[in-house]
């Protein structure tokens, strides 16, 4: 089963390539940071 943190990281990477630069880039970075935070908090 794929972990939620992996899906969040992938969503953030996809948002980086969406052709709406200011909004998508900021959201992409925020989503990637959230994915990394989830990964760190849930992997024990």
Secondary structure, 3 states (H helix, E strand, C coil): CCCHHHHHHHHHHHHHCCCCHHHHHHHHHHHHHHHHHHHHHHCC
